[in-house]
Amino acid sequence: MKVKLTKKQKIILGVVIALIVLITILKVSRHAMEKSAASAQTVYRVRKETYENAIEIAGTVAAAKSQTLKSLNDGTVVGVYKKEGDHVKAGDLIVQLDDTEQQYNLANLDYEISVARQNQTAGKLKLMETQRTSLVRKIENRKIVATFDGIIASLDVDPGDYLEAKDSIGTLVDTSYLTADVEIAETDVSKLQVGQKVDFTFPAYNGTVEGYLVSYPAIGEVTSRGATIVKAKVRIDNVPAGVLPNFSFTGKIQITEPEAKLVVERYAIGREKDGAFAEIIGRDGKTTKVSVTVEPYGLEYVNVISGLSGGEMLKAQSDSSKSGRMSISKKGQKTSKNNKNQPQGGMMGPPPF
């Protein structure tokens, strides 16, 4: 049996339902706001970081020595005694030009010298000895020889070829060590010391190659870009098999050895009468207060000396946005473009409190 409500009862029922709906909406909104506020809480992660006090460099390596194999005279090649890729010693004969005429002239002169000695014509004999020295030199100039120990990098000549004076037929290189000239900005020159370690990275070689700083000049120069630099010489003594002259590289001149640090934004550190502290946020959301020792590390960061081990999530102790500084999300990612440059080693900012 249906119960018919009066007009007044209908009004009361509508008001009650509206109140229930309103209360429910307020509760949901409050819960959402609390959740949003909780999720928006700024936290900071303590990160392990390697601080490198180094100067970045780039360039191409060159052989320790290089000899362009050239003919000193016109003539026909009568012998090629080495080939590309051969290892040679200083003085080794590589190419021989026809020296028949020079050898004849020397033999003829030797005969005349023997006659002069029998006749004891001392003045003429001395003149002939000087002439003989010249002929011997001309015979030597018909040869192309190695001037140092090395490898024949290229050789393009065959017996029967006719060469003109100064014709280039190949290259001899000494790869016992490699060198490179690199540009150093004027602001970094004061950091240089002969013997500093240099780490080289080659696109053609898997791994880091160690070298050292050989020298740098006492005078700078201005590049076409208008920058003032000095050109320092770096060297690799233990050359890996996969690294060849003219290979490109990037590298670092190590001013000091890399140093491990624990880094966190300075806004995660608070200060009270007993010293600095941080609040570690646990998995359950509860915080644990710990004493810490820190030192400035750049403008926005501190280096944690004691009290933390790395990886902790810390509650913010000050509002970075009020000072126009960077704010960090829960993931520890930078959200401001004002601090694109990561903390630079050796830069000491103001105290983090």
C-alpha positions as CSV (number, residue, x, y, z in Angstrom):
1,M,0.0,0.0,0.0
2,K,1.5,3.3,-1.1
3,V,2.1,6.1,1.4
4,K,1.2,9.4,0.1
5,L,3.5,12.2,1.4
6,T,2.2,15.6,2.0
7,K,3.7,18.6,0.4
8,K,5.4,19.6,3.6
9,Q,6.9,16.1,4.0
10,K,8.3,16.1,0.5
11,I,10.0,19.4,1.2
12,I,11.6,18.1,4.4
13,L,12.7,14.9,2.6
14,G,14.3,16.9,-0.2
15,V,16.2,19.1,2.3
16,V,17.5,16.0,4.1
17,I,18.8,14.4,0.9
18,A,20.4,17.7,-0.2
19,L,22.2,17.9,3.2
20,I,23.5,14.3,2.9
21,V,24.8,15.0,-0.6
22,L,26.5,18.2,0.5
23,I,28.1,16.6,3.5
24,T,29.4,13.7,1.2
25,I,30.8,16.2,-1.3
26,L,32.6,18.2,1.5
27,K,34.1,15.0,2.9
28,V,35.4,13.9,-0.5
29,S,36.7,17.3,-1.3
30,R,38.5,17.6,2.0
31,H,40.1,14.1,1.5
32,A,41.2,15.1,-2.0
33,M,42.7,18.3,-0.7
34,E,44.5,16.6,2.1
35,K,45.8,14.0,-0.4
36,S,46.9,16.7,-2.8
37,A,48.6,18.6,-0.1
38,A,50.4,15.5,1.0
39,S,51.5,14.6,-2.5
40,A,52.7,18.2,-3.1
41,Q,55.0,18.1,-0.1
42,T,58.5,18.9,-1.4
43,V,61.1,16.2,-0.6
44,Y,64.7,15.8,-1.5
45,R,66.7,12.7,-2.3
46,V,70.3,12.3,-1.1
47,R,72.4,11.3,-4.1
48,K,75.8,9.8,-4.4
49,E,77.9,11.8,-6.9
50,T,81.5,11.7,-8.1
51,Y,83.1,15.2,-8.1
52,E,85.6,15.6,-10.9
53,N,88.0,18.6,-10.8
54,A,89.0,18.3,-14.5
55,I,89.5,20.2,-17.7
56,E,87.7,18.8,-20.7
57,I,89.7,18.6,-24.0
58,A,89.3,17.3,-27.5
59,G,91.5,16.9,-30.6
60,T,93.3,14.4,-32.7
61,V,96.5,12.4,-31.9
62,A,99.6,12.5,-34.0
63,A,102.5,10.1,-34.3
64,A,105.6,10.7,-32.2
65,K,107.6,11.3,-35.4
66,S,106.7,11.4,-39.1
67,Q,108.9,11.3,-42.1
68,T,107.7,12.0,-45.7
69,L,109.6,9.7,-48.0
70,K,111.0,11.8,-50.8
71,S,113.4,11.5,-53.6
72,L,116.4,14.0,-53.3
73,N,117.3,13.6,-57.0
74,D,115.8,12.8,-60.4
75,G,116.3,9.1,-61.4
76,T,114.8,5.7,-62.1
77,V,113.9,3.4,-59.2
78,V,115.9,0.2,-59.4
79,G,114.9,-1.3,-56.1
80,V,112.1,-1.2,-53.5
81,Y,113.1,-3.0,-50.4
82,K,110.3,-2.4,-48.0
83,K,106.5,-2.4,-48.2
84,E,103.6,-0.6,-46.5
85,G,103.2,-1.8,-42.9
86,D,106.8,-2.9,-42.5
87,H,108.7,-2.1,-39.4
88,V,112.1,-0.5,-40.1
89,K,115.1,0.7,-38.2
90,A,116.9,4.0,-38.6
91,G,119.2,3.8,-41.6
92,D,117.3,0.9,-43.4
93,L,117.2,1.3,-47.2
94,I,113.7,1.6,-48.5
95,V,114.1,2.7,-52.1
96,Q,117.1,2.8,-54.4
97,L,117.5,5.1,-57.4
98,D,119.9,4.2,-60.3
99,D,123.4,5.4,-59.2
100,T,125.5,3.9,-62.0
101,E,126.8,7.2,-63.1
102,Q,127.7,8.3,-59.6
103,Q,129.4,5.0,-58.9
104,Y,131.5,5.3,-62.1
105,N,132.5,8.8,-61.1
106,L,133.6,7.6,-57.7
107,A,135.6,4.7,-59.0
108,N,137.3,6.9,-61.5
109,L,138.2,9.4,-58.8
110,D,139.6,6.6,-56.6
111,Y,141.9,5.6,-59.4
112,E,143.2,9.2,-59.8
113,I,143.7,9.4,-56.0
114,S,145.8,6.3,-56.0
115,V,148.0,7.7,-58.8
116,A,148.3,11.0,-57.0
117,R,149.5,9.2,-53.8
118,Q,152.3,7.5,-55.8
119,N,153.4,10.8,-57.2
120,Q,153.2,12.4,-53.7
121,T,151.4,15.5,-55.0
122,A,150.0,16.5,-51.6
123,G,148.1,19.7,-52.7
124,K,146.2,17.9,-55.5
125,L,145.5,14.9,-53.3
126,K,143.7,17.1,-50.7
127,L,141.6,18.6,-53.4
128,M,140.7,15.2,-54.7
129,E,139.7,13.9,-51.3
130,T,137.3,16.8,-51.0
131,Q,135.8,15.9,-54.4
132,R,135.5,12.3,-53.2
133,T,133.4,13.3,-50.2
134,S,131.0,15.1,-52.5
135,L,130.7,12.1,-54.8
136,V,129.9,9.8,-51.8
137,R,127.2,12.2,-50.7
138,K,125.7,12.1,-54.2
139,I,125.6,8.3,-54.1
140,E,123.9,8.4,-50.7
141,N,121.3,10.9,-52.1
142,R,120.3,8.2,-54.6
143,K,118.8,6.3,-51.6
144,I,115.6,6.8,-49.6
145,V,116.3,5.6,-46.1
146,A,114.5,5.6,-42.7
147,T,115.7,8.3,-40.4
148,F,114.3,6.7,-37.3
149,D,112.7,3.4,-36.1
150,G,109.1,3.2,-37.2
151,I,106.4,1.8,-39.5
152,I,105.9,2.5,-43.1
153,A,102.4,3.9,-43.1
154,S,102.2,4.4,-46.9
155,L,104.5,3.6,-49.9
156,D,103.5,4.1,-53.5
157,V,106.5,3.3,-55.8
158,D,107.6,0.4,-58.0
159,P,110.9,-0.5,-59.7
160,G,111.1,1.2,-63.0
161,D,109.3,4.4,-61.9
162,Y,111.0,7.6,-62.7
163,L,111.1,10.1,-59.8
164,E,111.9,13.8,-59.9
165,A,113.6,15.6,-57.0
166,K,111.2,16.2,-54.0
167,D,108.6,13.7,-55.3
168,S,106.8,12.2,-52.3
169,I,106.3,8.4,-52.4
170,G,105.1,7.6,-48.8
171,T,105.2,8.2,-45.1
172,L,107.2,6.7,-42.2
173,V,105.8,7.1,-38.7
174,D,106.9,6.4,-35.2
175,T,104.0,5.2,-33.1
176,S,105.9,4.3,-30.0
177,Y,103.9,7.2,-28.4
178,L,101.2,9.6,-29.6
179,T,100.9,13.3,-28.9
180,A,98.2,16.0,-29.3
181,D,98.0,19.8,-29.0
182,V,94.8,20.8,-27.1
183,E,93.3,24.2,-26.4
184,I,93.0,25.3,-22.7
185,A,90.9,28.3,-21.8
186,E,92.8,31.1,-20.1
187,T,90.7,30.7,-16.9
188,D,92.0,27.1,-16.5
189,V,95.7,27.7,-17.2
190,S,96.5,28.3,-13.6
191,K,95.3,24.8,-12.8
192,L,97.8,23.1,-15.1
193,Q,100.9,21.2,-13.9
194,V,103.3,19.1,-16.0
195,G,102.7,15.4,-15.4
196,Q,98.9,15.6,-14.6
197,K,96.9,12.6,-15.6
198,V,94.9,12.8,-18.8
199,D,92.1,10.3,-19.7
200,F,91.5,9.9,-23.4
201,T,88.3,8.5,-25.0
202,F,88.4,7.4,-28.7
203,P,85.3,6.7,-30.8
204,A,87.3,3.9,-32.5
205,Y,88.4,2.3,-29.2
206,N,86.3,0.7,-26.4
207,G,87.7,2.0,-23.2
208,T,89.7,4.8,-21.6
209,V,93.4,5.4,-22.5
210,E,95.6,7.0,-19.9
211,G,98.2,9.7,-20.8
212,Y,99.7,12.8,-19.2
213,L,100.3,16.5,-19.7
214,V,103.7,17.1,-21.3
215,S,104.0,20.9,-21.5
216,Y,102.2,24.2,-22.0
217,P,103.5,27.5,-23.2
218,A,104.1,30.6,-21.1
219,I,102.2,32.8,-23.6
220,G,98.6,32.6,-24.8
221,E,97.1,33.1,-28.2
222,V,93.8,34.4,-29.5
223,T,91.7,32.1,-31.7
224,S,89.6,33.0,-34.7
225,R,86.6,32.9,-32.4
226,G,88.2,35.7,-30.3
227,A,88.9,33.4,-27.3
228,T,92.2,33.5,-25.4
229,I,93.7,30.1,-25.0
230,V,97.0,28.3,-24.6
231,K,97.9,25.1,-26.5
232,A,99.1,22.4,-24.2
233,K,100.7,19.2,-25.3
234,V,99.4,15.8,-24.0
235,R,100.9,12.4,-24.6
236,I,100.1,8.7,-24.6
237,D,103.0,6.3,-24.0
238,N,101.2,3.0,-23.8
239,V,99.3,3.1,-27.1
240,P,96.6,0.4,-27.5
241,A,96.6,-1.6,-30.7
242,G,93.3,-0.1,-31.8
243,V,94.5,3.6,-31.6
244,L,96.2,5.1,-34.6
245,P,97.7,8.5,-35.5
246,N,95.0,11.1,-36.6
247,F,92.3,9.4,-34.5
248,S,90.0,11.9,-32.8
249,F,89.4,11.9,-29.1
250,T,87.7,13.6,-26.2
251,G,89.3,13.7,-22.8
252,K,89.9,15.2,-19.4
253,I,93.0,16.6,-17.7
254,Q,92.6,15.5,-14.1
255,I,93.4,18.4,-11.8
256,T,92.7,16.3,-8.7
257,E,91.6,12.7,-8.3
258,P,87.8,12.1,-8.5
259,E,86.1,12.3,-5.1
260,A,82.9,10.6,-4.0
261,K,80.3,12.9,-2.4
262,L,76.8,12.8,-0.9
263,V,74.8,15.7,-2.3
264,V,71.4,17.1,-1.5
265,E,69.7,20.4,-1.9
266,R,70.4,22.8,0.9
267,Y,66.7,23.3,1.6
268,A,66.6,19.8,3.0
269,I,68.8,20.8,5.9
270,G,67.6,22.6,9.0
271,R,69.5,24.2,11.9
272,E,68.9,24.4,15.6
273,K,70.9,25.1,18.7
274,D,72.7,21.7,18.6
275,G,73.7,22.0,15.0
276,A,72.4,20.9,11.6
277,F,69.7,18.2,11.2
278,A,67.6,16.5,8.5
279,E,64.3,14.6,8.7
280,I,64.3,11.2,6.9
281,I,60.9,10.2,5.4
282,G,60.2,6.5,5.9
283,R,58.1,4.2,3.8
284,D,55.2,4.7,6.2
285,G,55.4,8.4,5.7
286,K,56.8,9.0,9.2
287,T,59.8,11.2,9.7
288,T,63.0,10.5,11.7
289,K,65.1,13.4,12.8
290,V,68.9,12.9,12.5
291,S,71.9,15.1,13.2
292,V,74.1,15.8,10.1
293,T,77.4,17.5,9.3
294,V,77.4,19.3,5.9
295,E,79.5,21.8,3.9
296,P,78.5,24.0,1.0
297,Y,78.7,22.5,-2.5
298,G,77.8,25.0,-5.1
299,L,75.0,27.5,-4.6
300,E,72.1,25.2,-4.2
301,Y,73.6,22.1,-2.7
302,V,75.5,20.8,0.3
303,N,77.9,17.9,0.7
304,V,76.9,15.6,3.5
305,I,79.9,14.6,5.6
306,S,78.2,12.5,8.2
307,G,74.7,11.5,9.4
308,L,73.4,10.1,6.0
309,S,74.5,7.3,3.7
310,G,72.8,8.1,0.4
311,G,69.4,7.4,-1.1
312,E,67.3,8.8,1.8
313,M,64.3,11.0,1.1
314,L,64.4,14.1,3.2
315,K,61.6,16.5,4.3
316,A,62.0,20.1,3.2
317,Q,63.1,22.4,6.0
318,S,62.7,25.7,4.0
319,D,60.7,26.8,1.0
320,S,63.0,27.2,-2.0
321,S,60.4,29.0,-4.1
322,K,60.3,31.9,-1.7
323,S,63.9,32.7,-2.4
324,G,63.5,32.2,-6.1
325,R,65.5,29.0,-6.0
326,M,64.8,25.6,-7.5
327,S,62.1,23.3,-6.1
328,I,62.4,19.6,-6.3
329,S,59.7,17.0,-6.8
330,K,59.5,13.7,-5.0
331,K,61.5,12.1,-7.8
332,G,64.3,14.5,-7.2
333,Q,64.1,16.1,-10.6
334,K,64.8,19.8,-11.2
335,T,61.7,21.7,-12.0
336,S,63.2,25.1,-12.4
337,K,65.3,26.3,-15.4
338,N,67.2,28.8,-13.2
339,N,69.7,26.1,-12.2
340,K,70.5,24.3,-15.4
341,N,74.1,23.9,-14.4
342,Q,74.7,21.1,-11.9
343,P,76.7,22.0,-8.8
344,Q,80.2,22.7,-9.9
345,G,83.0,21.3,-7.9
346,G,85.0,23.7,-5.9
347,M,82.3,26.5,-6.0
348,M,81.5,27.5,-2.5
349,G,78.1,29.2,-2.1
350,P,76.6,30.7,1.0
351,P,75.9,28.6,4.1
352,P,72.9,26.3,3.5
353,F,70.9,27.4,6.5
